């Protein structure tokens, strides 16, 4: 633990996803003070037509977000 999940639109290469995961791993280890072996990173691709549902479930009215997006897909 910790486990980080990144959700994004499809289209990134495997190389980009691996680099993103590695950078997240480095930062989690450095900032959270945990061991590399205890961190997991998942990348989930969400199709654009399904993003509004993801936004509704996981972003909208989520008081646990430390970084909030600067857009609203419903406007």
N, C-alpha and C positions, 0 to 999 in steps of 0.2 A: 504494500500500500504505500503510496497513493496510485490511483488509476486515473488517467486523463483520457477523455474522449473528445475527439475533434470531429465536428460534422461540417461538411462542405459539399458544394456542388461537384459532380463528376468532372473529370477533365485533366486532373493532375497526373503526371507520370508516376510510376512506382518510385523512381529516383527522387522526385519532389516529395512524395509522401514519406519516404525513408529519411530524407534530410530534415523534414519538419519534425518527425518523431524523434530523431536524434537530438535536435536542438531543444525540443521540449524536455526530453530526458535530462540533458545537461543542466538546464535551468531549474528543473524540479529538484535534482540532487543538490545543486548549489544553494538554492534559496530555502528549500524545506529541510535541508540537513539530513537527508536520508541516503541510504545506500542505493547504488544503481540497480542492484539485483531486486530491490523491493518495488521498483517503479514499472508500471505497464502503460502503454500508450496505444489507443485504438483510433483508427480513422474510419468514419462511416460516411459514405457518399449518399447524399440526399438529392434526388432530382428536383430541379427548379419548381416543377408543378406541385411537389410535395412539401416545399419549404415552409409555406404558410402554416401547415399543421405542426411542423417542428417548432416554429416560432411560437405558436399558440401554447404548445405543451411545455416547452423548455425555457423560453425566454420571456414571454409576456407575463407580467406580474410576478416574476421570480425574484424574491427578495434576497436570494443567495448569490446573485450575480455580482461579481466585483467589477466587471467591465460590461457596461451596457452598450448595445449597438446604437448607432446614430441614425437609424432608419426605422420605418414602420411599413411592413409589407402590405398593410391594409389601407394605406393612404394613397 
